[in-house]
Amino acid sequence: MKKLLSVSVFLLMAVCGFAAGFDGTWTSKMQGQDGNEMEMKLVIKVDGEKITASLNMPNGDMPFTNIVKKDNTLTMEMKMGDQTMKQVLTLKDENTAILKMIDSPMGDREMTFTKQK
């Protein structure tokens, strides 16, 4: 019984720890429509099973909805006007994540985010 309890606690800590890997502020840069480079911040907060996220850009914050975590991936949605875009964020390592934007007005694209210390 003690062995089973120890294994269960270890697995729970591993799962919670990995979800916590998303937690924090991530930054990336992209070229805006005017040709100038702009910084984007992806802010993710993990509180147990609850995950919230928003993309902070110079023209305002855009919250994500319908966030689902599976393994090292967050699948989420962002509403832009009357369009809902799917976003997939995948942890590559503890400091790097790839955000894939699907069906965005700018087309499908991938962005690399770096976790801020």
Secondary structure, DSSP 8 states (H G I E B T S, - for coil): -HHHHHHHHHHHHHHHHHHHTT-EEEEEEEE-TTS-EEEEEEEEEEETTEEEEEEEETTEEEEEEEEEEETTEEEEEEEETTEEEEEEEEEEETTEEEEEEES-TT-SEEEEEEE--
